[in-house]
Amino acid sequence: MGLSSELCFLTAVELRGLVRRRDVSVTEVVAAHLDRIGQVNPTLNAIVSLVDDRAREIAGTQDALLAKGTDPGPLAGLPIAHKDLFDTQGIRTTHGSPIHADNVPTRNALIVERSQRAGAIPLGKTNTPEFGVGSHTFNPVFGHTRNPHAQDRTCGGSSGGAAVALAARMLPIADGSDTGGSLRNPASFCNVVGLRTTPGRVPIWPNVDPWASLGVQGPMGRTVDDVALLLSVIAGPDERSALSIEVPGDNFFPLPERDFEGVRLAWSRDIGGLPVERDVRDVLTRALPTFDILGARVDETFPDLSDAGEVFHVLRALVFAAGFRAIIEANPDKVKQTIVWNTEIGLALSARDVVAANRRRGELYHQVREFMQDYEFLLCPVTQVLPFPLDWEYPTEIEGVEMASYIDWMQSCSRISILGLPAISVPAGFSAEGLPVGLQIVGRHGDELGVLQLARAFERATEHWRQVPAGLDTVKTDGDT
């Protein structure tokens, strides 16, 4: 494997160091990743709306600045592709929908603006389900995105293209969003890291509801340090978000060291009775002794979240009613049925339904807050299933338990979403057939720092992230000899 290929296998932090020391040019880094995309993306279909000429031009500009001793930013030289739900000025943004197939925004979303201002170089967009709905990445504009660890399986979603691009070494960093698990689910399925942030940690703009707290935006990477690096530039206050946390993001990178001796962790294999595939449980059970090695104390106990799923269903449906009613009315034949169904559920909600859900959400938050006075972190599955076949829309049953809807199979993430707590998916191992499984680490409100530190300690002790998908570890670029 030549030098250009090797660049794609380095972490974002490693690449950043090479660029800042001028051991490698930005032009070389971008060229290597574009070559890699050309080799593997036609099969995996993770990156869409490629803007290679634009990326090469930005790389040349950054090299000129570095040659003059000017720092282009903390992410200088790092290729990125933005989720196809996020507005990107001058780059096609489809939302995975025929309605927006030719949409080219004239502005950047705030998360895009911040990463690019910090020097990240956009190569294109990452594929997503239609309007980001569902944890399985396919849409009528670009089709299916394949899991690089098993190309006949789903990569999850909705930040599926981002997870695949990272796992296949097409990108060193990526962004995403998460309502019911869309940063964590694909990270688990693809053996990368995805962080659901505390609402307001990464301010959202544009946003028709500045007080919305169910959906968040956040970073993805192959390692926890890479995720911390990206979080450090996309986090921080912005007055356009009513929930914006008034703390800058620069304390996340470099990530401080921490000793976890004596720290109490609560573990659940099923988050309150959810069906979880045996293979998933087995991988996570094998991973748990790692925390003993770290000096932490793990107890099998968990707060009662048994009715959190119903709360999520109601509040999610309310979001759909507000966000999709006009779109469906204007384009009745161009929106997939699951979106129509979920919107109709939302429109049928009564004020009594919404009040009850919000009240119960508040009770659950305080119940968990009090529980976590004794336990600093919660450990649990990210997903209830292994990556499922590409031709399924969603799993209809788990361990003999029928799933009532297209989102019931991902309650291991969505039950955590309604709590508003930071949660990360970190690679935890592989099933007997070689499919990735992630571990979910949940922290106290606003404690992304602690979540990242514990995840990194686990990552360093296990190093599952280093496993490259079979068949993709020897792909050569045109410049290799």
Backbone torsions as a table, in degrees:
resi	resn	phi	psi	omega
1	MET	NA	128.5	-177.9
2	GLY	-79.6	174.2	-177.3
3	LEU	-58.3	-42.6	-177.0
4	SER	-62.2	-39.1	176.8
5	SER	-65.9	-41.1	-177.4
6	GLU	-61.6	-30.7	179.4
7	LEU	-59.0	-35.2	-177.2
8	CYS	-72.8	-17.3	-178.3
9	PHE	-95.8	-1.6	176.5
10	LEU	-83.4	154.6	175.7
11	THR	-73.6	166.1	177.4
12	ALA	-61.6	-39.4	-179.7
13	VAL	-65.4	-40.6	177.7
14	GLU	-64.8	-44.8	178.5
15	LEU	-61.8	-42.3	179.2
16	ARG	-57.6	-42.4	179.7
17	GLY	-64.8	-42.6	179.0
18	LEU	-61.2	-43.8	-179.0
19	VAL	-66.7	-44.9	-177.6
20	ARG	-66.3	-30.7	176.3
21	ARG	-84.8	-6.0	-177.8
22	ARG	61.7	33.2	172.7
23	ASP	-78.0	-19.8	176.6
24	VAL	-146.3	148.1	-179.4
25	SER	-86.0	156.7	174.6
26	VAL	-62.3	-38.0	179.2
27	THR	-58.9	-40.4	178.5
28	GLU	-66.5	-41.4	-179.6
29	VAL	-62.8	-47.3	-179.4
30	VAL	-65.0	-43.1	179.6
31	ALA	-60.9	-40.6	179.9
32	ALA	-63.0	-42.7	-178.9
33	HIS	-72.2	-35.1	175.8
34	LEU	-66.0	-38.9	175.7
35	ASP	-63.0	-43.3	179.1
36	ARG	-60.7	-44.2	177.5
37	ILE	-59.0	-43.5	179.2
38	GLY	-61.6	-30.8	-179.5
39	GLN	-78.2	-46.1	-169.1
40	VAL	-109.6	-22.2	-175.8
41	ASN	-68.2	-33.0	178.0
42	PRO	-56.6	-29.5	177.7
43	THR	-85.2	-42.4	-172.8
44	LEU	-86.6	-31.1	176.6
45	ASN	61.3	48.8	-179.1
46	ALA	-94.2	-39.9	-176.3
47	ILE	-105.8	129.8	-179.4
48	VAL	-123.0	165.0	177.2
49	SER	52.5	50.3	-178.4
50	LEU	-61.8	138.0	178.4
51	VAL	-126.1	65.5	-172.7
52	ASP	-67.0	-39.5	179.4
53	ASP	-63.2	-41.5	178.6
54	ARG	-62.9	-42.4	-179.6
55	ALA	-63.2	-42.6	179.3
56	ARG	-64.6	-36.6	179.3
57	GLU	-65.7	-44.2	178.5
58	ILE	-63.5	-39.4	179.3
59	ALA	-60.5	-43.3	178.4
60	GLY	-62.2	-40.5	178.3
61	THR	-63.2	-42.9	179.8
62	GLN	-66.4	-38.7	177.4
63	ASP	-61.3	-38.8	179.1
64	ALA	-65.7	-40.1	177.9
65	LEU	-64.8	-44.4	179.9
66	LEU	-63.3	-36.3	179.0
67	ALA	-64.1	-27.8	179.2
68	LYS	-91.3	1.5	180.0
69	GLY	85.9	12.5	179.7
70	THR	-95.5	132.0	-179.4
71	ASP	-86.7	114.7	179.8
72	PRO	-74.6	-4.7	177.7
73	GLY	132.2	164.3	-175.7
74	PRO	-65.6	-19.0	177.4
75	LEU	-107.1	15.1	-177.6
76	ALA	-54.5	132.3	177.3
77	GLY	86.0	-3.2	-177.0
78	LEU	-96.9	115.7	175.4
79	PRO	-66.5	147.0	176.9
80	ILE	-145.8	155.7	168.0
81	ALA	-131.4	136.9	-173.2
82	HIS	-94.5	144.6	179.3
83	LYS	-56.0	139.3	-173.3
84	ASP	-74.6	13.5	168.7
85	LEU	-97.1	-16.9	-173.0
86	PHE	-93.2	131.3	176.4
87	ASP	-59.3	130.7	176.2
88	THR	-132.3	115.8	-175.7
89	GLN	-57.8	122.9	176.1
90	GLY	78.0	2.6	178.6
91	ILE	-121.5	130.7	-178.3
92	ARG	-51.0	130.7	-178.8
93	THR	-132.5	105.0	-168.7
94	THR	-99.6	-17.1	-171.5
95	HIS	58.6	16.9	-178.8
96	GLY	67.7	20.2	-174.5
97	SER	-123.4	137.6	174.9
98	PRO	-58.3	-24.5	179.9
99	ILE	-62.4	-33.2	-177.2
100	HIS	-114.6	23.0	-173.2
101	ALA	-58.6	-28.2	-177.7
102	ASP	-113.0	17.8	-176.5
103	ASN	-75.0	124.7	174.7
104	VAL	-124.5	102.8	-175.2
105	PRO	-64.1	155.6	177.2
106	THR	-103.4	5.4	178.7
107	ARG	-143.1	165.1	175.2
108	ASN	-101.7	141.7	166.2
109	ALA	-62.4	156.2	-176.2
110	LEU	-59.2	-41.6	-179.1
111	ILE	-63.7	-34.7	177.1
112	VAL	-70.9	-46.1	179.7
113	GLU	-56.7	-43.7	-176.0
114	ARG	-69.7	-41.9	-179.0
115	SER	-69.4	-38.7	179.5
116	GLN	-71.2	-37.0	177.0
117	ARG	-63.4	-28.9	178.7
118	ALA	-82.7	-0.9	174.9
119	GLY	108.6	-5.9	177.6
120	ALA	-62.0	142.4	-174.0
121	ILE	-109.0	112.1	-177.3
122	PRO	-72.1	129.1	175.9
123	LEU	-101.6	-13.8	-177.6
124	GLY	157.6	-150.4	-179.6
125	LYS	-119.8	161.7	175.6
126	THR	-108.9	140.3	-173.4
127	ASN	-68.1	151.4	-175.0
128	THR	-148.8	157.1	171.7
129	PRO	-61.8	164.0	178.8
130	GLU	-54.9	118.4	-176.4
131	PHE	56.7	20.5	178.8
132	GLY	72.0	18.9	-173.8
133	VAL	-95.7	119.7	179.0
134	GLY	100.2	148.3	-178.8
135	SER	-97.3	51.8	176.5
136	HIS	-152.2	116.6	-168.9
137	THR	-87.5	100.1	171.2
138	PHE	-154.1	152.0	178.1
139	ASN	-159.9	163.7	-176.9
140	PRO	-75.3	-8.4	179.5
141	VAL	-87.0	-48.9	-173.8
142	PHE	-117.2	-10.9	179.5
143	GLY	85.6	-159.2	-175.1
144	HIS	-83.6	146.3	167.5
145	THR	-104.1	133.0	-173.7
146	ARG	-97.4	146.7	176.2
147	ASN	-73.1	124.5	-177.0
148	PRO	-68.0	-20.0	178.8
149	HIS	-83.0	-17.6	177.4
150	ALA	-163.3	100.7	-167.1
151	GLN	-72.5	-5.3	173.4
152	ASP	-95.9	9.9	-177.8
153	ARG	-118.4	161.1	176.0
154	THR	-71.9	154.7	173.2
155	CYS	-97.7	0.9	-173.9
156	GLY	82.3	-165.5	-179.2
157	GLY	177.4	178.3	8.0
158	SER	-89.3	-7.7	176.6
159	SER	-87.5	45.8	-173.5
160	GLY	-70.3	-43.9	178.5
161	GLY	-60.1	-37.9	179.1
162	ALA	-63.6	-46.3	-178.6
163	ALA	-63.2	-41.5	-179.4
164	VAL	-67.3	-42.8	179.8
165	ALA	-60.7	-37.2	177.1
166	LEU	-69.4	-49.9	-176.0
167	ALA	-62.6	-35.4	-178.7
168	ALA	-86.7	6.5	176.1
169	ARG	64.4	33.4	173.1
170	MET	-89.1	-22.1	179.8
171	LEU	-141.0	150.5	172.9
172	PRO	-91.6	-24.2	178.8
173	ILE	-143.0	157.4	177.4
174	ALA	-155.9	161.2	176.9
175	ASP	-113.1	167.0	179.5
176	GLY	-166.5	-175.6	178.1
177	SER	-138.3	164.3	-172.0
178	ASP	-153.0	116.3	169.9
179	THR	-107.5	-58.9	179.2
180	GLY	-110.2	10.9	178.6
181	GLY	137.6	14.8	-168.4
182	SER	-73.1	-11.8	168.2
183	LEU	-94.7	-34.4	-173.9
184	ARG	-85.1	-43.5	-177.6
185	ASN	-58.8	-53.3	179.0
186	PRO	-67.3	-29.4	175.5
187	ALA	-62.3	-43.7	178.0
188	SER	-63.2	-44.8	-177.5
189	PHE	-68.9	-21.7	-173.9
190	CYS	-116.3	4.5	177.3
191	ASN	66.3	41.5	173.2
192	VAL	-127.6	-172.0	-175.6
193	VAL	-113.3	131.5	176.0
194	GLY	-134.6	131.4	-175.7
195	LEU	-114.0	116.1	168.0
196	ARG	-82.1	120.7	-175.4
197	THR	-89.8	160.8	170.4
198	THR	-60.9	135.3	177.2
199	PRO	-51.9	129.1	-179.2
200	GLY	96.2	-16.4	178.3
201	ARG	-63.6	-43.5	173.5
202	VAL	-113.6	98.0	-176.0
203	PRO	-59.0	142.8	-178.6
204	ILE	-105.1	126.0	173.6
205	TRP	-152.5	132.7	-0.5
206	PRO	-72.5	152.2	-178.6
207	ASN	-156.5	116.8	-177.4
208	VAL	-68.5	-22.2	177.6
209	ASP	-122.2	95.3	-176.8
210	PRO	-65.2	-11.9	179.8
211	TRP	-100.3	2.0	-177.4
212	ALA	-62.1	134.6	-175.1
213	SER	-128.3	-0.6	-178.9
214	LEU	-81.0	-42.2	178.9
215	GLY	-97.1	139.8	178.5
216	VAL	-133.4	167.7	173.3
217	GLN	-119.6	154.4	-176.6
218	GLY	-170.9	-175.1	-173.7
219	PRO	-98.3	156.3	171.4
220	MET	-133.9	152.1	178.0
221	GLY	-165.8	178.2	176.8
222	ARG	-85.0	-25.2	178.5
223	THR	-127.7	162.4	179.1
224	VAL	-65.4	-39.6	178.5
225	ASP	-62.1	-37.3	177.3
226	ASP	-63.9	-40.6	177.6
227	VAL	-64.5	-41.6	178.7
228	ALA	-63.3	-39.1	178.4
229	LEU	-60.7	-48.8	179.9
230	LEU	-66.7	-40.3	178.4
231	LEU	-59.3	-34.6	-176.4
232	SER	-62.9	-23.0	-179.5
233	VAL	-105.0	-21.6	179.3
234	ILE	-93.7	-14.8	176.8
235	ALA	-85.7	161.5	178.1
236	GLY	125.5	158.9	-171.4
237	PRO	-68.6	151.5	171.6
238	ASP	-154.7	128.3	-173.0
239	GLU	-67.0	-14.9	-179.6
240	ARG	-77.7	-9.9	175.6
241	SER	-109.7	118.9	-177.9
242	ALA	-66.5	-22.0	-179.2
243	LEU	-96.4	3.5	-173.5
244	SER	-53.5	128.6	178.9
245	ILE	-82.9	126.7	-172.6
246	GLU	-83.6	49.8	178.3
247	VAL	-133.9	128.1	178.2
248	PRO	-66.5	163.4	-175.9
249	GLY	-91.4	-1.6	-170.3
250	ASP	-70.7	-8.7	177.5
251	ASN	-79.6	-6.3	-179.2
252	PHE	-84.8	-19.2	-179.8
253	PHE	-143.3	132.1	-3.6
254	PRO	-67.5	145.0	-176.1
255	LEU	-71.6	121.5	-178.2
256	PRO	-64.4	150.2	175.1
257	GLU	-73.6	154.0	177.6
258	ARG	-150.5	142.8	175.9
259	ASP	-96.4	128.6	-177.3
260	PHE	-103.8	18.2	177.4
261	GLU	-58.4	121.1	175.8
262	GLY	82.9	-2.7	179.8
263	VAL	-70.4	134.7	-175.9
264	ARG	-93.0	130.1	-179.0
265	LEU	-123.0	137.4	176.9
266	ALA	-103.0	131.8	-175.1
267	TRP	-122.0	138.0	171.9
268	SER	-136.9	134.6	178.7
269	ARG	-84.0	-11.4	-175.5
270	ASP	-143.0	7.9	177.4
271	ILE	48.1	47.8	174.8
272	GLY	89.2	40.4	172.2
273	GLY	93.0	10.9	176.7
274	LEU	-70.9	144.1	173.0
275	PRO	-70.4	130.2	179.6
276	VAL	-131.9	130.2	-179.1
277	GLU	-56.5	142.3	-177.6
278	ARG	-56.7	-40.7	-178.6
279	ASP	-61.7	-37.8	177.4
280	VAL	-65.6	-47.2	179.7
281	ARG	-60.0	-40.8	-177.8
282	ASP	-63.8	-43.5	179.7
283	VAL	-62.4	-45.1	-177.3
284	LEU	-69.9	-35.5	177.3
285	THR	-62.7	-39.0	177.2
286	ARG	-67.7	-26.3	-177.3
287	ALA	-80.6	-25.2	-172.2
288	LEU	-58.1	-39.5	-179.1
289	PRO	-59.5	-15.9	175.9
290	THR	-57.3	-36.3	-177.9
291	PHE	-72.1	-27.8	172.7
292	ASP	-64.2	-41.8	178.7
293	ILE	-61.2	-35.3	179.5
294	LEU	-75.9	-7.6	178.7
295	GLY	92.3	0.1	-179.9
296	ALA	-80.8	162.6	177.9
297	ARG	-110.7	122.3	-178.9
298	VAL	-107.7	123.2	175.2
299	ASP	-114.3	138.9	176.9
300	GLU	-84.3	90.4	179.6
301	THR	-157.1	158.0	-175.6
302	PHE	-163.1	149.5	174.0
303	PRO	-66.0	153.4	-178.4
304	ASP	-78.1	108.3	178.3
305	LEU	-113.4	25.5	-171.6
306	SER	-62.9	-27.8	178.4
307	ASP	-105.0	10.4	179.4
308	ALA	-67.5	-29.6	179.6
309	GLY	-61.6	-41.5	180.0
310	GLU	-67.2	-38.2	176.2
311	VAL	-60.3	-45.1	179.2
312	PHE	-61.9	-43.8	-179.9
313	HIS	-56.5	-45.2	-178.0
314	VAL	-66.4	-49.3	-175.8
315	LEU	-69.0	-35.2	175.6
316	ARG	-65.2	-44.1	179.8
317	ALA	-61.5	-35.5	176.8
318	LEU	-62.8	-41.5	176.5
319	VAL	-61.5	-41.4	179.2
320	PHE	-64.5	-42.8	-179.9
321	ALA	-59.6	-40.5	-179.9
322	ALA	-73.5	-36.3	-171.4
323	GLY	-92.6	-25.1	-171.5
324	PHE	-116.8	-9.6	-176.0
325	ARG	-56.8	-51.5	-176.7
326	ALA	-65.5	-37.7	-179.8
327	ILE	-63.8	-44.5	-179.1
328	ILE	-66.4	-42.2	-180.0
329	GLU	-63.3	-35.4	-179.3
330	ALA	-81.8	-23.4	-175.1
331	ASN	-138.2	63.7	-171.4
332	PRO	-62.4	-22.8	-177.1
333	ASP	-104.8	7.6	-174.7
334	LYS	-120.2	16.9	179.8
335	VAL	-125.8	134.2	-175.3
336	LYS	-67.8	154.7	-168.7
337	GLN	-62.9	-35.5	-179.3
338	THR	-63.6	-33.4	177.2
339	ILE	-69.2	-42.9	178.1
340	VAL	-60.2	-46.7	-179.5
341	TRP	-59.7	-47.7	-177.7
342	ASN	-65.8	-34.2	178.2
343	THR	-68.2	-41.2	178.5
344	GLU	-63.4	-38.0	175.3
345	ILE	-60.2	-43.7	-179.9
346	GLY	-63.9	-41.3	-179.3
347	LEU	-68.6	-23.2	-179.7
348	ALA	-87.4	-5.0	-179.8
349	LEU	-65.6	144.1	174.5
350	SER	-96.8	164.1	175.0
351	ALA	-58.9	-35.2	178.4
352	ARG	-61.5	-41.1	178.7
353	ASP	-61.4	-45.5	-175.9
354	VAL	-68.9	-43.8	178.7
355	VAL	-60.5	-44.4	-179.1
356	ALA	-63.4	-41.2	-179.2
357	ALA	-66.5	-44.0	179.9
358	ASN	-66.4	-38.0	178.1
359	ARG	-64.6	-44.2	-179.5
360	ARG	-67.4	-34.6	176.6
361	ARG	-60.5	-43.0	178.3
362	GLY	-63.1	-41.4	178.5
363	GLU	-63.4	-42.0	179.6
364	LEU	-65.0	-40.4	178.9
365	TYR	-58.1	-48.0	-178.0
366	HIS	-70.4	-34.5	176.8
367	GLN	-61.1	-45.5	-179.2
368	VAL	-72.0	-38.1	178.3
369	ARG	-57.8	-44.6	179.6
370	GLU	-68.2	-39.6	177.4
371	PHE	-60.1	-39.2	-175.6
372	MET	-82.4	3.9	167.6
373	GLN	-70.6	-26.8	177.4
374	ASP	-95.7	-33.1	-178.8
375	TYR	-117.7	118.0	-174.4
376	GLU	-72.1	-31.0	-177.8
377	PHE	-136.1	150.7	172.3
378	LEU	-107.2	139.3	175.3
379	LEU	-118.7	135.0	-178.3
380	CYS	-165.5	170.6	176.9
381	PRO	-64.7	147.5	168.9
382	VAL	-79.3	-49.4	-177.2
383	THR	-122.2	153.9	179.4
384	GLN	-89.7	-10.4	-176.8
385	VAL	-135.7	163.2	167.5
386	LEU	-77.8	164.7	175.1
387	PRO	-52.1	127.2	-173.6
388	PHE	-98.6	168.6	-175.5
389	PRO	-56.2	144.5	-175.6
390	LEU	-60.6	-30.4	-175.0
391	ASP	-87.3	0.4	171.2
392	TRP	-82.5	145.2	170.8
393	GLU	-78.3	-39.1	176.6
394	TYR	-167.7	159.5	177.1
395	PRO	-67.7	131.8	-179.5
396	THR	-95.6	-12.0	174.4
397	GLU	-155.3	152.2	177.1
398	ILE	-133.5	121.6	179.6
399	GLU	50.5	41.3	177.9
400	GLY	83.0	-2.5	179.6
401	VAL	-97.4	123.4	-177.7
402	GLU	-73.4	138.2	176.5
403	MET	-90.7	125.1	-173.9
404	ALA	-75.2	-23.0	-178.2
405	SER	-150.0	177.6	-176.2
406	TYR	-73.2	-8.4	179.6
407	ILE	-113.4	-2.3	-177.3
408	ASP	-68.2	-26.5	-175.9
409	TRP	-74.5	-7.3	-178.4
410	MET	-116.5	30.4	179.8
411	GLN	-67.4	-19.8	176.8
412	SER	-62.1	-23.9	172.3
413	CYS	-95.7	-46.4	-171.9
414	SER	-67.1	-29.4	176.1
415	ARG	-64.1	-31.1	176.9
416	ILE	-77.1	-33.8	-176.7
417	SER	-56.4	-42.0	-173.8
418	ILE	-69.8	-14.2	-180.0
419	LEU	-79.1	-18.3	-179.9
420	GLY	71.6	23.4	-178.0
421	LEU	-100.2	150.2	176.1
422	PRO	-69.4	138.5	-178.0
423	ALA	-146.1	140.0	-176.2
424	ILE	-125.7	146.9	168.0
425	SER	-105.2	122.8	180.0
426	VAL	-124.7	138.0	-178.3
427	PRO	-54.2	130.7	-174.8
428	ALA	-122.3	-3.9	179.7
429	GLY	140.0	-171.0	-175.0
430	PHE	-133.8	148.2	176.6
431	SER	-72.7	174.6	-179.7
432	ALA	-60.1	-28.7	179.2
433	GLU	-94.6	11.3	173.1
434	GLY	83.9	22.4	179.7
435	LEU	-96.7	137.1	-175.7
436	PRO	-69.0	150.0	174.0
437	VAL	-135.7	131.4	178.0
438	GLY	-102.7	153.6	172.6
439	LEU	-103.3	134.3	177.8
440	GLN	-96.3	125.1	176.0
441	ILE	-114.7	122.7	-177.4
442	VAL	-112.8	134.1	-179.3
443	GLY	-112.8	174.3	175.6
444	ARG	-65.9	162.0	-176.9
445	HIS	-53.7	125.8	176.5
446	GLY	79.0	3.3	-174.4
447	ASP	-99.8	55.8	172.6
448	GLU	-58.4	-35.0	-178.1
449	LEU	-59.5	-49.2	179.3
450	GLY	-63.5	-40.6	178.5
451	VAL	-60.7	-46.5	179.3
452	LEU	-62.8	-41.2	-178.6
453	GLN	-65.0	-43.7	179.1
454	LEU	-67.9	-41.4	178.4
455	ALA	-61.1	-40.1	179.5
456	ARG	-67.0	-39.6	178.1
457	ALA	-61.3	-42.7	177.3
458	PHE	-64.8	-43.4	-179.6
459	GLU	-60.9	-44.5	-179.8
460	ARG	-64.9	-32.9	-178.0
461	ALA	-78.5	-20.8	-174.0
462	THR	-113.8	-40.3	177.8
463	GLU	58.3	32.1	176.9
464	HIS	-64.7	-25.5	-176.9
465	TRP	-61.7	-22.7	-176.1
466	ARG	-71.7	-16.0	-176.1
467	GLN	-73.8	113.4	178.4
468	VAL	-83.3	141.1	178.2
469	PRO	-52.3	136.5	-178.2
470	ALA	-55.9	133.5	179.4
471	GLY	88.6	-11.8	-179.4
472	LEU	-109.9	5.9	-177.0
473	ASP	-91.5	-5.5	-179.4
474	THR	-126.2	11.7	179.7
475	VAL	-64.5	132.1	-177.6
476	LYS	-106.1	151.2	173.6
477	THR	-90.9	169.5	-177.4
478	ASP	-59.3	-27.4	-176.6
479	GLY	-86.3	-2.8	-177.8
480	ASP	-77.2	154.9	176.3
481	THR	-123.9	NA	NA
